[in-house]
Amino acid sequence: MGKSILAVPDSYVTTSVDVTPWANTKWAAILAHRGEVARERPLPGVLARLPEADRTRIIQTEHFTRLTPGPTKGDPGQLTT
């Protein structure tokens, strides 16, 4: 689309979750922000201009990045089962 989107590099992603069953709900929620969808630069506007198949492929996966390290072995604050 020729637009840069604020994001982190793929190598920073620590977890990806398939949310395909909720893709239509996510798209409906995005469309509820009509002011953003109508604008060219924000992500909702970029998504709105994509072909449906591409848009669905993008919104069917959530990507997460751990911002702080998790508990370390022997950490007294670590929960165990």
N, C-alpha and C positions, 0 to 999 in steps of 0.2 A: 504494500500500500504506500510505500515511500515515507512512512511515518515512523519515528522512533517512539518506543513505549518504555516508560520507566519500569525497569525490571532488574532482577538480579541474574547473574550468569547461571546457566543450567547446571554448572558444576557445584553451585551452592545449594541446590535442592537436595534435601535430605529425605523427604517422603513425598510420594505421589499417591493420590487416592482417586480411584475410579468412581465418579459420581454420575455416571450415565443415567441411572434411573431418575435423577433429579434435574437433568439437563433442560427439559421443557419448563420446569418451575424456575430454574435459574434465569432462563431467557425471559420469562414473563416478569420476573423481578427487575431485570435490567431494563426492559421496556417501560416499566412503571416510572422510570426516571427520564421522562420524555425530553426534558431540557438538555440532558447530557447526550441522549441518543441523537438529537437533532444537530448537535455540535460536531465539528469535524475532528478535532484532536483527541478528546477523551476516549478511553477504551470503548465505552458503550456505542459511541458514534462509529468507531472503526469496525466494531463487530456488526453493527447494523448494515454496513455496506458490503460485508463479505457474503459470498454464496452460502446458502444454508448448510451445506455439507461441511464446509470449512469452519463455519461458526460453531456448529455442533461439536466437531472434533476438538476445538479449542476449549469449549466450556464444559466438556464431559470429564475433564481431569482437573483436580485441584492439586497444586504444588505447594509444599511447605518447606521452610528453611529454619532450622534450629538456630536461634540467635545466641544462646548461651550453652556452654557445655553441660551435659547431664551429670548426674551423680557419679562419683568415682568409686571403685571397689574399696570397701572398708569405710566409706563415708557414713558416720553415725546418723546422718539425716536421711539416708536412703531407706525407702520402704521396701520390705521384702515379704514374700508370701511363703 
